[in-house]
Each structure stands twice: as C-alpha cells, then as structure tokens.
Amino acid sequence: MSADSPGPQGASDPREKFRHLDAPLAADQITTSQDVSPIPNEKDDRLRETEWLLRVASS
C-alpha cells in the first residue's frame, strides 16, 4: 500500500535514489583512492622521462 502511494511516501523515493548513489560512490572512492596513488606517480615519472628524452634528443 505504501509503495502505491507516491504522495505521502515522498521520502522513500529520494532515499532509494541516494542509497543507490551512496553505495557505488563509497566503493568507487575507496578503490580510486588506493588505485590513484600509484597511478599518478607512475604517470608523472613517465612524463618526466619522456620530457627529458625529448630535451636530450632536441639538443
């Protein structure tokens, strides 16, 4: 009966939407935090190496 009544059960709708967004967001943040740490460092290192190689080759 409550699910059929969207009027008085307005808080149930947004709650479900937020709950769906909260779950994946939390999991994404944790995985991203751990995966982002080593990824940017490696990319920065490779970028510096590439820049250095380009400078040496340009000289």
N, C-alpha and C positions, 0 to 999 in steps of 0.2 A: 504493500500500500504506500509506504513512504517513497519508494523508488518511482512510483507512478505520479507522485505529487512533486513536480519541479518547483512549484511556488514556495511552499513553506520549507522545503528541503533545499534551499539555495546554497547553504554552506556545504552540503555534501558534494555538489558539483565541483566547486573550486578546490575543495580539499583533495579530491581524486586527481585532479589535474596537477596540483602542486606535488602530491605524493609521487606521481609518475615522473615528474621532472626532478624531484629531490633525489630519488633513488639513483638514476643514471648519472646525475651531476656529481653526487658524492663519490661514486665509484670511478667516474672519469677523473675527478680531481686527484684522487689518491694515485691512480695508475699514471696520470700525467705527471704528477709531481716527481715520482720516482723515475719515470722514463725521460722526463725533460732534463733532469740534472745532468746525466751523462751525454745526452744528445747534443745540447748546445755547446758543451765543452769540446766535443769531437769536431763539430762543425766549425767552431772558432779556430781550432788548431789547424784544420784542413784549409780553412780560408787564409790563415796567416802563411801557411806553407805555400799555397798557390800564389799569393801575392808576392812572397819572397822569390819564388821561382820566376815569376813574371819579371820582377825587377832585375834579377840576375841575367835573365835571357835578354832583357832590353838593354842592358849595359853594353 
